[in-house]
Amino acid sequence: MMGNYFGGGYGFMGGFGFFWMLIFWGLIIWGIIVLVQSVSKNNNQSSGIPQEDAALKTLRERYAKGEIKKDEFESIKKDLTA
């Protein structure tokens, strides 16, 4: 009376609906895993301050406190950035 809407009684996408659903959700889960790993990897790399930056920061702090003069500051900065 009402008929079969999908034709032939095979259901969604000719009987391969479950297969395509597994592929779809597998790709979604894989994408989430890759995204989380990428974000985690970037956080680990950016968490440590490179030694040169730390040395320059310490140098600037010493200069700001007045522990070293401007000519010393410039000389040490030149050595660190060379």
N, CA, C and O atoms as a GROMACS GRO file, in nm:
protein
  328
    1MET      N    1   0.081  -0.119   0.000
    1MET     CA    2   0.000   0.000   0.000
    1MET      C    3   0.086   0.126   0.000
    1MET      O    4   0.080   0.207  -0.092
    2MET      N    5   0.167   0.141   0.107
    2MET     CA    6   0.252   0.260   0.114
    2MET      C    7   0.376   0.244   0.027
    2MET      O    8   0.430   0.342  -0.023
    3GLY      N    9   0.419   0.123   0.007
    3GLY     CA   10   0.537   0.098  -0.075
    3GLY      C   11   0.664   0.109   0.006
    3GLY      O   12   0.663   0.153   0.121
    4ASN      N   13   0.772   0.068  -0.054
    4ASN     CA   14   0.902   0.074   0.011
    4ASN      C   15   0.972   0.200  -0.037
    4ASN      O   16   0.996   0.216  -0.157
    5TYR      N   17   1.006   0.290   0.053
    5TYR     CA   18   1.064   0.418   0.016
    5TYR      C   19   1.207   0.404  -0.037
    5TYR      O   20   1.251   0.488  -0.115
    6PHE      N   21   1.278   0.303   0.004
    6PHE     CA   22   1.417   0.288  -0.036
    6PHE      C   23   1.434   0.193  -0.153
    6PHE      O   24   1.545   0.181  -0.206
    7GLY      N   25   1.333   0.126  -0.193
    7GLY     CA   26   1.338   0.038  -0.309
    7GLY      C   27   1.411  -0.091  -0.279
    7GLY      O   28   1.523  -0.088  -0.229
    8GLY      N   29   1.350  -0.202  -0.309
    8GLY     CA   30   1.414  -0.331  -0.297
    8GLY      C   31   1.432  -0.380  -0.156
    8GLY      O   32   1.482  -0.492  -0.137
    9GLY      N   33   1.395  -0.306  -0.057
    9GLY     CA   34   1.405  -0.350   0.080
    9GLY      C   35   1.547  -0.355   0.135
    9GLY      O   36   1.570  -0.422   0.235
   10TYR      N   37   1.642  -0.287   0.073
   10TYR     CA   38   1.781  -0.290   0.120
   10TYR      C   39   1.811  -0.181   0.222
   10TYR      O   40   1.919  -0.181   0.281
   11GLY      N   41   1.722  -0.091   0.243
   11GLY     CA   42   1.743   0.013   0.343
   11GLY      C   43   1.831   0.125   0.291
   11GLY      O   44   1.846   0.145   0.170
   12PHE      N   45   1.886   0.197   0.383
   12PHE     CA   46   1.964   0.316   0.352
   12PHE      C   47   2.087   0.283   0.268
   12PHE      O   48   2.167   0.196   0.305
   13MET      N   49   2.103   0.349   0.156
   13MET     CA   50   2.217   0.338   0.065
   13MET      C   51   2.239   0.195   0.016
   13MET      O   52   2.353   0.149   0.006
   14GLY      N   53   2.135   0.126  -0.013
   14GLY     CA   54   2.145  -0.006  -0.075
   14GLY      C   55   2.210  -0.111   0.013
   14GLY      O   56   2.273  -0.202  -0.041
   15GLY      N   57   2.197  -0.104   0.142
   15GLY     CA   58   2.253  -0.205   0.229
   15GLY      C   59   2.392  -0.175   0.280
   15GLY      O   60   2.443  -0.248   0.365
   16PHE      N   61   2.455  -0.070   0.230
   16PHE     CA   62   2.590  -0.033   0.274
   16PHE      C   63   2.588   0.080   0.376
   16PHE      O   64   2.693   0.136   0.408
   17GLY      N   65   2.472   0.114   0.426
   17GLY     CA   66   2.458   0.224   0.522
   17GLY      C   67   2.543   0.204   0.646
   17GLY      O   68   2.607   0.299   0.692
   18PHE      N   69   2.544   0.085   0.701
   18PHE     CA   70   2.622   0.058   0.821
   18PHE      C   71   2.771   0.074   0.793
   18PHE      O   72   2.844   0.129   0.875
   19PHE      N   73   2.815   0.025   0.678
   19PHE     CA   74   2.956   0.038   0.639
   19PHE      C   75   2.996   0.185   0.629
   19PHE      O   76   3.100   0.225   0.682
   20TRP      N   77   2.914   0.266   0.561
   20TRP     CA   78   2.945   0.408   0.545
   20TRP      C   79   2.938   0.482   0.678
   20TRP      O   80   3.013   0.576   0.702
   21MET      N   81   2.847   0.438   0.765
   21MET     CA   82   2.839   0.499   0.898
   21MET      C   83   2.966   0.470   0.977
   21MET      O   84   3.017   0.559   1.046
   22LEU      N   85   3.019   0.348   0.967
   22LEU     CA   86   3.145   0.314   1.035
   22LEU      C   87   3.261   0.398   0.980
   22LEU      O   88   3.344   0.447   1.056
   23ILE      N   89   3.266   0.413   0.848
   23ILE     CA   90   3.370   0.495   0.786
   23ILE      C   91   3.358   0.640   0.836
   23ILE      O   92   3.458   0.700   0.874
   24PHE      N   93   3.238   0.693   0.834
   24PHE     CA   94   3.215   0.831   0.878
   24PHE      C   95   3.262   0.853   1.022
   24PHE      O   96   3.340   0.944   1.048
   25TRP      N   97   3.215   0.771   1.114
   25TRP     CA   98   3.251   0.788   1.254
   25TRP      C   99   3.398   0.756   1.279
   25TRP      O  100   3.461   0.816   1.366
   26GLY      N  101   3.453   0.664   1.203
   26GLY     CA  102   3.597   0.636   1.215
   26GLY      C  103   3.680   0.757   1.177
   26GLY      O  104   3.779   0.789   1.243
   27LEU      N  105   3.639   0.826   1.069
   27LEU     CA  106   3.711   0.946   1.027
   27LEU      C  107   3.695   1.059   1.129
   27LEU      O  108   3.790   1.134   1.155
   28ILE      N  109   3.577   1.072   1.185
   28ILE     CA  110   3.555   1.175   1.287
   28ILE      C  111   3.645   1.149   1.409
   28ILE      O  112   3.710   1.241   1.458
   29ILE      N  113   3.647   1.027   1.456
   29ILE     CA  114   3.729   0.991   1.573
   29ILE      C  115   3.878   1.009   1.542
   29ILE      O  116   3.952   1.061   1.624
   30TRP      N  117   3.920   0.966   1.424
   30TRP     CA  118   4.060   0.983   1.382
   30TRP      C  119   4.096   1.132   1.378
   30TRP      O  120   4.204   1.170   1.424
   31GLY      N  121   4.008   1.215   1.323
   31GLY     CA  122   4.033   1.359   1.317
   31GLY      C  123   4.048   1.421   1.454
   31GLY      O  124   4.133   1.506   1.476
   32ILE      N  125   3.964   1.379   1.548
   32ILE     CA  126   3.973   1.431   1.685
   32ILE      C  127   4.105   1.390   1.749
   32ILE      O  128   4.169   1.471   1.816
   33ILE      N  129   4.146   1.266   1.728
   33ILE     CA  130   4.272   1.218   1.785
   33ILE      C  131   4.390   1.296   1.729
   33ILE      O  132   4.479   1.337   1.803
   34VAL      N  133   4.391   1.317   1.597
   34VAL     CA  134   4.500   1.393   1.534
   34VAL      C  135   4.502   1.536   1.586
   34VAL      O  136   4.609   1.591   1.613
   35LEU      N  137   4.385   1.597   1.601
   35LEU     CA  138   4.377   1.734   1.652
   35LEU      C  139   4.430   1.743   1.794
   35LEU      O  140   4.507   1.834   1.826
   36VAL      N  141   4.391   1.652   1.879
   36VAL     CA  142   4.437   1.653   2.018
   36VAL      C  143   4.588   1.632   2.026
   36VAL      O  144   4.656   1.699   2.103
   37GLN      N  145   4.640   1.540   1.946
   37GLN     CA  146   4.785   1.516   1.946
   37GLN      C  147   4.860   1.638   1.897
   37GLN      O  148   4.966   1.672   1.951
   38SER      N  149   4.808   1.704   1.795
   38SER     CA  150   4.873   1.823   1.741
   38SER      C  151   4.877   1.935   1.844
   38SER      O  152   4.980   1.999   1.862
   39VAL      N  153   4.765   1.959   1.910
   39VAL     CA  154   4.759   2.064   2.011
   39VAL      C  155   4.850   2.030   2.128
   39VAL      O  156   4.920   2.117   2.180
   40SER      N  157   4.851   1.905   2.169
   40SER     CA  158   4.935   1.861   2.280
   40SER      C  159   5.083   1.876   2.244
   40SER      O  160   5.163   1.919   2.327
   41LYS      N  161   5.118   1.841   2.124
   41LYS     CA  162   5.257   1.851   2.078
   41LYS      C  163   5.302   1.997   2.077
   41LYS      O  164   5.413   2.028   2.120
   42ASN      N  165   5.216   2.088   2.028
   42ASN     CA  166   5.251   2.229   2.023
   42ASN      C  167   5.265   2.287   2.163
   42ASN      O  168   5.352   2.371   2.186
   43ASN      N  169   5.182   2.245   2.256
   43ASN     CA  170   5.193   2.294   2.394
   43ASN      C  171   5.323   2.250   2.459
   43ASN      O  172   5.384   2.327   2.534
   44ASN      N  173   5.367   2.128   2.432
   44ASN     CA  174   5.491   2.078   2.491
   44ASN      C  175   5.611   2.154   2.437
   44ASN      O  176   5.707   2.179   2.511
   45GLN      N  177   5.608   2.190   2.309
   45GLN     CA  178   5.722   2.260   2.250
   45GLN      C  179   5.729   2.405   2.295
   45GLN      O  180   5.839   2.459   2.310
   46SER      N  181   5.615   2.468   2.318
   46SER     CA  182   5.617   2.609   2.352
   46SER      C  183   5.624   2.635   2.502
   46SER      O  184   5.633   2.750   2.545
   47SER      N  185   5.619   2.530   2.583
   47SER     CA  186   5.618   2.551   2.728
   47SER      C  187   5.755   2.590   2.782
   47SER      O  188   5.763   2.666   2.879
   48GLY      N  189   5.863   2.541   2.722
   48GLY     CA  190   5.996   2.575   2.769
   48GLY      C  191   6.048   2.701   2.702
   48GLY      O  192   6.026   2.722   2.583
   49ILE      N  193   6.116   2.784   2.780
   49ILE     CA  194   6.175   2.906   2.724
   49ILE      C  195   6.312   2.869   2.668
   49ILE      O  196   6.393   2.811   2.740
   50PRO      N  197   6.338   2.900   2.541
   50PRO     CA  198   6.471   2.872   2.487
   50PRO      C  199   6.579   2.943   2.568
   50PRO      O  200   6.554   3.050   2.623
   51GLN      N  201   6.696   2.884   2.576
   51GLN     CA  202   6.804   2.936   2.660
   51GLN      C  203   6.842   3.079   2.623
   51GLN      O  204   6.868   3.160   2.712
   52GLU      N  205   6.847   3.109   2.495
   52GLU     CA  206   6.885   3.244   2.455
   52GLU      C  207   6.784   3.346   2.506
   52GLU      O  208   6.823   3.452   2.555
   53ASP      N  209   6.656   3.316   2.496
   53ASP     CA  210   6.554   3.408   2.545
   53ASP      C  211   6.563   3.424   2.696
   53ASP      O  212   6.547   3.535   2.748
   54ALA      N  213   6.589   3.316   2.767
   54ALA     CA  214   6.602   3.323   2.912
   54ALA      C  215   6.723   3.408   2.950
   54ALA      O  216   6.717   3.486   3.045
   55ALA      N  217   6.832   3.393   2.876
   55ALA     CA  218   6.953   3.471   2.904
   55ALA      C  219   6.928   3.620   2.878
   55ALA      O  220   6.972   3.705   2.956
   56LEU      N  221   6.859   3.651   2.770
   56LEU     CA  222   6.829   3.791   2.740
   56LEU      C  223   6.734   3.849   2.845
   56LEU      O  224   6.746   3.966   2.882
   57LYS      N  225   6.641   3.770   2.891
   57LYS     CA  226   6.548   3.816   2.994
   57LYS      C  227   6.624   3.848   3.123
   57LYS      O  228   6.601   3.952   3.186
   58THR      N  229   6.715   3.760   3.160
   58THR     CA  230   6.796   3.783   3.280
   58THR      C  231   6.882   3.907   3.263
   58THR      O  232   6.897   3.986   3.356
   59LEU      N  233   6.938   3.924   3.145
   59LEU     CA  234   7.021   4.042   3.116
   59LEU      C  235   6.938   4.169   3.129
   59LEU      O  236   6.984   4.266   3.190
   60ARG      N  237   6.819   4.169   3.074
   60ARG     CA  238   6.732   4.288   3.084
   60ARG      C  239   6.696   4.317   3.230
   60ARG      O  240   6.690   4.433   3.272
   61GLU      N  241   6.670   4.211   3.306
   61GLU     CA  242   6.637   4.230   3.448
   61GLU      C  243   6.755   4.290   3.524
   61GLU      O  244   6.736   4.380   3.607
   62ARG      N  245   6.875   4.242   3.497
   62ARG     CA  246   6.994   4.295   3.565
   62ARG      C  247   7.016   4.442   3.528
   62ARG      O  248   7.053   4.523   3.613
   63TYR      N  249   6.992   4.475   3.401
   63TYR     CA  250   7.007   4.614   3.357
   63TYR      C  251   6.901   4.703   3.423
   63TYR      O  252   6.930   4.815   3.465
   64ALA      N  253   6.778   4.652   3.431
   64ALA     CA  254   6.670   4.729   3.493
   64ALA      C  255   6.695   4.752   3.642
   64ALA      O  256   6.658   4.856   3.695
   65LYS      N  257   6.757   4.656   3.709
   65LYS     CA  258   6.787   4.670   3.852
   65LYS      C  259   6.908   4.759   3.876
   65LYS      O  260   6.934   4.800   3.989
   66GLY      N  261   6.982   4.790   3.770
   66GLY     CA  262   7.100   4.874   3.785
   66GLY      C  263   7.226   4.797   3.820
   66GLY      O  264   7.326   4.856   3.859
   67GLU      N  265   7.222   4.666   3.806
   67GLU     CA  266   7.339   4.584   3.839
   67GLU      C  267   7.449   4.598   3.735
   67GLU      O  268   7.567   4.578   3.766
   68ILE      N  269   7.413   4.632   3.612
   68ILE     CA  270   7.513   4.651   3.506
   68ILE      C  271   7.486   4.783   3.435
   68ILE      O  272   7.373   4.833   3.434
   69LYS      N  273   7.590   4.838   3.377
   69LYS     CA  274   7.580   4.965   3.304
   69LYS      C  275   7.535   4.939   3.161
   69LYS      O  276   7.531   4.824   3.115
   70LYS      N  277   7.502   5.048   3.091
   70LYS     CA  278   7.450   5.036   2.955
   70LYS      C  279   7.553   4.974   2.861
   70LYS      O  280   7.517   4.890   2.779
   71ASP      N  281   7.680   5.013   2.872
   71ASP     CA  282   7.781   4.957   2.782
   71ASP      C  283   7.799   4.807   2.806
   71ASP      O  284   7.820   4.731   2.711
   72GLU      N  285   7.791   4.763   2.933
   72GLU     CA  286   7.798   4.619   2.962
   72GLU      C  287   7.676   4.548   2.902
   72GLU      O  288   7.688   4.440   2.843
   73PHE      N  289   7.559   4.610   2.920
   73PHE     CA  290   7.436   4.552   2.868
   73PHE      C  291   7.446   4.532   2.717
   73PHE      O  292   7.416   4.424   2.666
   74GLU      N  293   7.489   4.636   2.646
   74GLU     CA  294   7.499   4.627   2.500
   74GLU      C  295   7.602   4.522   2.458
   74GLU      O  296   7.579   4.448   2.362
   75SER      N  297   7.713   4.516   2.528
   75SER     CA  298   7.818   4.420   2.495
   75SER      C  299   7.769   4.276   2.514
   75SER      O  300   7.789   4.191   2.427
   76ILE      N  301   7.706   4.249   2.627
   76ILE     CA  302   7.657   4.114   2.655
   76ILE      C  303   7.544   4.077   2.559
   76ILE      O  304   7.536   3.964   2.510
   77LYS      N  305   7.457   4.174   2.533
   77LYS     CA  306   7.346   4.149   2.440
   77LYS      C  307   7.399   4.114   2.301
   77LYS      O  308   7.347   4.025   2.234
   78LYS      N  309   7.503   4.185   2.259
   78LYS     CA  310   7.564   4.158   2.128
   78LYS      C  311   7.620   4.016   2.125
   78LYS      O  312   7.605   3.945   2.026
   79ASP      N  313   7.686   3.975   2.233
   79ASP     CA  314   7.741   3.839   2.241
   79ASP      C  315   7.631   3.733   2.236
   79ASP      O  316   7.645   3.630   2.170
   80LEU      N  317   7.521   3.758   2.307
   80LEU     CA  318   7.413   3.660   2.313
   80LEU      C  319   7.338   3.646   2.181
   80LEU      O  320   7.292   3.538   2.146
   81THR      N  321   7.326   3.755   2.108
   81THR     CA  322   7.249   3.751   1.983
   81THR      C  323   7.335   3.721   1.862
   81THR      O  324   7.283   3.705   1.752
   82ALA      N  325   7.465   3.713   1.880
   82ALA     CA  326   7.556   3.686   1.767
   82ALA      C  327   7.552   3.540   1.726
   82ALA      O  328   7.622   3.500   1.633
   0.00000   0.00000   0.00000
